[in-house]
Amino acid sequence: VKGSEKFEKELLDLCVDPLEEYMVPTGITFRESVPLTIMGKVDRKKIIAEIDARINEIMQGGEIPEEYR
């Protein structure tokens, strides 16, 4: 999502004060849309699989996308 890097930093900064250090996320992924199950609920398994695939691609020497830098 265009302009998300600045917004990500702002969100992470907001998490620092009220949350313990171990609870602050290491990163945030922005999406244009959220995958849904056939019942209309957020398809968490699909989101996790997509993130895992991106991480595996990066680990195997692929280019690190902007949203993960």
Secondary structure, 3 states (H helix, E strand, C coil): CCCHHHHHHHHHHHHHCCCCHHHCCCCCCCCCCCCECCCCCECHHHHHHHHHHHHHHHHCCCCCCHHHC
